[in-house]
């Protein structure tokens, strides 16, 4: 969901900027690409979680997979929204003042790091699920 929002919001900014300065369009699709990478993070998490679902499926493994999905999904949502907003405003500002390009890229990198942190947590959680135990009363 974050990747879709980021792609749509940044794409609107690229189209608007393309009207003002068409020669900068290829340089300004970086936010769209970065938002697409967040979608790939979600795909990685889904493949890892689904490949480790085998019977018997203990309760603690299910909770670890739920936590991994939530960590990756919510951080991807936050990162995608941030990339979309910064990408939209950033490419429009870059069309008016080209020196803002580096600043926009730095902010986008920090926004992408939000989703990357969620991916790291989502990769660690399923691998450590066997360390936990759920005791039935």
Backbone bond lengths (Angstrom), bond angles and torsions (degrees), N, CA, C in turn:
res aa  C-N    CA-C-N  psi(-1)  N-CA   C-N-CA  omega(-1)  CA-C   N-CA-C  phi
1 X - - - 1.456 - - 1.531 110.31 -
2 X 1.335 116.80 -39.24 1.455 119.92 178.39 1.512 112.04 -67.13
3 X 1.334 116.52 -38.54 1.465 120.21 179.12 1.524 110.96 -65.80
4 X 1.327 116.70 -39.67 1.460 120.12 179.47 1.525 111.25 -66.55
5 X 1.335 115.95 -43.94 1.461 119.50 178.79 1.526 110.86 -64.32
6 X 1.332 116.49 -44.03 1.461 120.29 -179.88 1.515 111.91 -62.98
7 X 1.325 116.87 -40.93 1.463 120.76 179.02 1.524 110.77 -65.47
8 X 1.326 116.80 -44.35 1.464 120.26 -178.34 1.528 111.54 -66.58
9 X 1.327 115.82 -47.01 1.466 119.72 -177.05 1.524 110.89 -66.12
10 X 1.322 117.82 -45.22 1.462 120.66 179.25 1.524 110.57 -68.54
11 X 1.319 117.76 -33.77 1.463 121.09 177.87 1.514 112.51 -63.71
12 X 1.323 116.58 -36.55 1.462 120.59 176.10 1.526 109.80 -63.22
13 X 1.331 116.35 -42.14 1.463 120.14 178.28 1.518 112.10 -64.29
14 X 1.335 116.93 -38.96 1.460 120.59 179.29 1.533 110.13 -65.75
15 X 1.320 116.89 -41.71 1.470 119.74 178.96 1.527 111.36 -64.99
16 X 1.312 116.60 -41.73 1.461 120.36 178.28 1.520 110.61 -64.71
17 X 1.326 116.60 -42.55 1.456 120.70 179.62 1.519 110.70 -67.51
18 X 1.334 118.02 -32.91 1.453 121.81 178.89 1.515 113.21 -63.24
19 X 1.312 117.05 -25.60 1.461 120.75 176.31 1.526 109.99 -72.28
20 X 1.350 115.45 -39.64 1.467 119.25 -178.36 1.524 112.04 -75.84
21 X 1.344 116.76 -48.20 1.470 121.16 -177.10 1.526 109.03 -139.16
22 X 1.328 117.39 87.91 1.472 120.41 -177.07 1.523 113.87 -62.54
23 X 1.307 118.32 -23.56 1.468 120.34 -178.14 1.524 112.71 -71.79
24 X 1.330 118.07 -13.04 1.469 121.31 -178.74 1.528 113.49 -101.96
25 X 1.320 117.80 8.08 1.471 120.23 -174.53 1.530 111.60 -64.31
26 X 1.320 118.05 -46.18 1.465 120.10 -177.84 1.523 111.80 -64.22
27 X 1.297 116.67 -32.49 1.465 120.97 178.41 1.528 111.03 -73.41
28 X 1.311 116.63 -23.16 1.452 120.62 -173.94 1.524 114.51 -96.27
29 X 1.325 118.34 3.17 1.462 118.00 178.82 1.531 111.79 -88.28
30 X 1.307 117.35 5.54 1.473 121.25 178.47 1.530 111.77 -57.09
31 X 1.352 120.16 -44.12 1.477 118.11 177.41 1.523 113.86 -61.08
32 X 1.317 117.37 -33.82 1.463 120.59 178.85 1.526 110.39 -66.51
33 X 1.322 116.47 -41.97 1.460 120.84 178.20 1.525 110.79 -65.41
34 X 1.329 116.48 -42.42 1.468 119.85 -180.00 1.518 111.50 -64.90
35 X 1.323 117.64 -35.41 1.468 120.35 176.67 1.531 110.26 -67.62
36 X 1.317 117.43 -35.43 1.460 120.67 177.35 1.515 112.97 -66.15
37 X 1.312 116.82 -31.19 1.464 121.01 178.35 1.530 110.13 -64.42
38 X 1.309 117.34 -33.46 1.471 120.41 178.61 1.527 110.61 -63.59
39 X 1.317 116.89 -36.35 1.461 120.06 174.96 1.516 112.18 -62.93
40 X 1.330 116.64 -35.41 1.465 120.99 177.04 1.524 110.42 -66.86
41 X 1.335 117.42 -35.33 1.469 120.38 175.89 1.533 110.06 -57.85
42 X 1.324 116.34 -44.80 1.459 120.22 178.82 1.518 112.44 -63.08
43 X 1.317 116.36 -38.11 1.459 120.52 177.59 1.524 111.06 -64.38
44 X 1.316 117.47 -40.73 1.468 121.56 177.93 1.523 110.44 -60.90
45 X 1.312 116.80 -45.62 1.462 121.02 179.87 1.526 110.36 -62.67
46 X 1.314 117.23 -43.26 1.465 120.85 -179.16 1.524 111.66 -63.09
47 X 1.310 117.42 -40.81 1.467 120.30 -179.82 1.522 110.48 -67.07
48 X 1.315 117.34 -42.73 1.467 120.30 -179.19 1.524 111.11 -65.76
49 X 1.324 117.02 -43.64 1.466 119.85 -178.93 1.529 110.47 -68.09
50 X 1.323 117.46 -45.05 1.467 119.26 -176.67 1.527 112.18 -69.25
51 X 1.321 117.79 -28.33 1.464 118.92 179.29 1.522 112.53 -75.46
52 X 1.328 117.19 -16.47 1.461 119.30 -179.65 1.521 112.47 -101.44
53 X 1.311 118.25 10.15 1.464 121.78 177.19 1.525 107.82 -91.74
54 X 1.330 115.16 100.31 1.461 122.01 178.17 1.528 108.52 -136.41
55 X 1.324 118.08 145.41 1.458 119.04 177.65 1.525 110.91 -72.39
56 X 1.266 120.84 145.39 1.462 127.43 -8.31 1.527 110.56 -73.24
57 X 1.310 114.89 145.50 1.457 121.54 -175.37 1.524 108.29 -109.89
58 X 1.341 117.11 96.07 1.467 119.46 -176.04 1.529 112.77 -66.27
59 X 1.310 114.50 156.89 1.462 121.19 -178.34 1.527 111.40 -61.86
60 X 1.334 116.85 -42.31 1.468 119.01 -178.27 1.532 111.66 -65.87
61 X 1.312 117.69 -31.24 1.465 120.38 176.12 1.524 110.63 -69.02
62 X 1.324 116.35 -38.89 1.461 120.29 176.99 1.517 112.06 -62.82
63 X 1.336 115.76 -42.66 1.463 118.59 178.21 1.527 111.79 -68.03
64 X 1.319 117.04 -35.53 1.469 120.06 176.97 1.528 110.45 -65.69
65 X 1.323 116.85 -39.36 1.464 119.85 178.03 1.530 110.81 -68.71
66 X 1.317 117.19 -38.38 1.460 120.56 175.81 1.527 110.40 -61.87
67 X 1.323 116.51 -46.10 1.463 120.45 178.16 1.518 112.38 -62.41
68 X 1.325 116.78 -38.43 1.466 120.55 178.12 1.523 110.75 -64.35
69 X 1.314 115.94 -43.47 1.467 119.18 178.58 1.510 112.62 -64.93
70 X 1.332 115.86 -41.48 1.467 119.18 178.87 1.526 111.49 -67.37
71 X 1.318 116.87 -41.40 1.468 119.88 -179.77 1.518 110.88 -63.18
72 X 1.327 116.26 -46.81 1.462 119.45 179.31 1.517 112.51 -68.96
73 X 1.321 116.76 -40.56 1.462 120.60 -177.26 1.514 113.70 -69.04
74 X 1.326 116.22 -46.78 1.466 118.75 -178.22 1.518 112.28 -70.74
75 X 1.327 117.06 -37.10 1.464 118.06 177.01 1.531 110.35 -71.11
76 X 1.327 117.54 -32.76 1.459 120.31 174.13 1.516 112.25 -66.54
77 X 1.327 116.51 -37.17 1.463 120.59 176.32 1.524 110.66 -63.81
78 X 1.331 116.22 -46.10 1.471 119.98 179.70 1.526 111.03 -64.38
79 X 1.322 116.87 -44.99 1.458 120.28 179.68 1.520 112.29 -64.99
80 X 1.320 117.01 -40.94 1.459 120.85 179.22 1.514 112.67 -65.68
81 X 1.318 116.84 -41.10 1.458 119.41 177.34 1.524 110.90 -64.63
82 X 1.313 116.17 -41.51 1.465 120.44 179.44 1.531 110.46 -64.79
83 X 1.316 117.17 -44.22 1.474 120.27 179.07 1.522 110.53 -63.82
84 X 1.320 117.02 -39.69 1.458 119.74 179.91 1.513 112.96 -63.87
85 X 1.319 116.16 -46.15 1.468 119.75 -178.56 1.521 111.02 -68.77
86 X 1.326 116.43 -48.01 1.471 120.19 -179.81 1.530 110.17 -65.87
87 X 1.328 117.01 -39.38 1.458 119.66 179.32 1.512 112.32 -64.51
88 X 1.322 116.98 -41.31 1.463 121.12 179.71 1.526 110.81 -62.57
89 X 1.306 115.74 -54.57 1.462 120.17 -177.96 1.530 110.89 -70.13
90 X 1.333 116.44 -36.17 1.457 120.35 -176.59 1.519 113.62 -66.13
91 X 1.329 117.40 -43.15 1.466 118.24 -179.44 1.525 111.44 -71.09
92 X 1.317 117.05 -31.60 1.470 119.15 175.26 1.520 110.86 -67.34
93 X 1.332 115.55 -41.04 1.465 119.24 178.74 1.522 111.07 -68.72
94 X 1.327 117.09 -36.15 1.464 120.58 178.66 1.525 111.38 -64.79
95 X 1.332 117.10 -31.44 1.460 119.92 177.58 1.525 110.89 -65.47
96 X 1.329 116.48 -32.58 1.461 120.07 -179.92 1.520 112.34 -87.86
97 X 1.337 117.04 -34.79 1.467 121.87 -179.20 1.524 108.48 -137.49
98 X 1.331 117.90 98.82 1.478 121.08 -174.99 1.531 114.37 -61.35
99 X 1.323 119.22 -20.77 1.464 120.04 -179.87 1.528 112.41 -70.73
100 X 1.316 118.18 -11.77 1.466 121.51 178.11 1.531 113.11 -80.03
101 X 1.323 117.31 -4.54 1.470 120.73 -177.01 1.529 111.54 -61.49
102 X 1.316 117.72 -46.09 1.467 121.38 -178.49 1.521 110.56 -64.25
103 X 1.318 116.70 -40.35 1.467 120.60 178.37 1.519 110.44 -63.08
104 X 1.322 116.83 -42.69 1.464 120.55 178.59 1.525 110.90 -61.66
105 X 1.326 117.32 -43.27 1.462 121.03 -179.60 1.530 110.56 -63.17
106 X 1.324 117.35 -41.23 1.473 120.04 178.77 1.524 111.39 -62.60
107 X 1.308 117.20 -43.43 1.469 120.18 178.81 1.526 110.08 -65.00
108 X 1.321 117.46 -39.23 1.463 120.37 178.06 1.524 111.85 -64.38
109 X 1.319 116.91 -36.21 1.470 120.22 178.31 1.523 110.26 -64.45
110 X 1.327 116.99 -42.38 1.468 119.54 178.52 1.527 111.00 -67.10
111 X 1.328 118.02 -33.95 1.464 120.77 176.74 1.523 110.55 -68.16
112 X 1.318 116.95 -39.33 1.465 120.70 177.24 1.520 111.07 -65.46
113 X 1.330 115.99 -31.96 1.467 120.01 179.01 1.527 111.20 -63.44
114 X 1.333 117.82 -30.91 1.472 120.12 176.45 1.526 110.52 -57.96
115 X 1.316 116.29 -47.47 1.460 120.11 179.82 1.523 111.30 -70.18
116 X 1.309 117.27 -33.93 1.465 120.63 179.14 1.522 111.22 -65.29
117 X 1.330 116.86 -38.15 1.469 119.99 176.94 1.530 110.39 -62.69
118 X 1.314 117.10 -40.92 1.459 120.41 176.74 1.516 112.09 -63.94
119 X 1.332 116.88 -37.60 1.465 120.40 176.89 1.525 110.76 -63.59
120 X 1.318 116.65 -42.28 1.467 120.04 179.61 1.519 110.78 -62.55
121 X 1.322 116.89 -45.03 1.471 120.26 178.30 1.525 110.10 -63.43
122 X 1.326 116.52 -40.90 1.465 120.14 -179.58 1.523 111.95 -67.00
123 X 1.309 118.33 -27.13 1.458 120.48 176.86 1.526 111.85 -79.32
124 X 1.319 116.89 -30.52 1.460 120.87 -178.93 1.527 111.65 -78.14
125 X 1.323 117.79 -39.27 1.472 120.80 -174.71 1.531 114.45 -58.59
126 X 1.325 120.84 -51.24 1.465 118.15 -178.89 1.526 113.56 -64.97
127 X 1.304 117.77 -30.82 1.465 119.23 -179.50 1.522 112.03 -73.09
128 X 1.328 117.02 -21.82 1.462 119.70 179.63 1.525 112.49 -102.16
129 X 1.326 117.89 11.50 1.464 120.82 -177.77 1.520 111.98 -65.82
130 X 1.317 118.77 -29.08 1.462 120.73 -177.54 1.532 111.92 -72.62
131 X 1.315 117.53 -13.48 1.464 120.93 179.04 1.525 112.14 -78.74
132 X 1.323 116.81 -17.46 1.450 120.91 -178.12 1.524 109.78 -95.98
133 X 1.310 115.18 158.57 1.455 118.92 175.25 1.520 109.06 -142.42
134 X 1.316 115.04 139.46 1.451 122.29 176.78 1.523 107.70 -108.78
135 X 1.299 115.56 118.11 1.462 120.78 -177.46 1.517 108.30 -97.93
136 X 1.324 116.06 125.41 1.446 120.19 177.74 1.526 109.28 -83.19
137 X 1.314 117.57 136.09 1.486 119.51 -178.63 1.511 112.82 -72.03
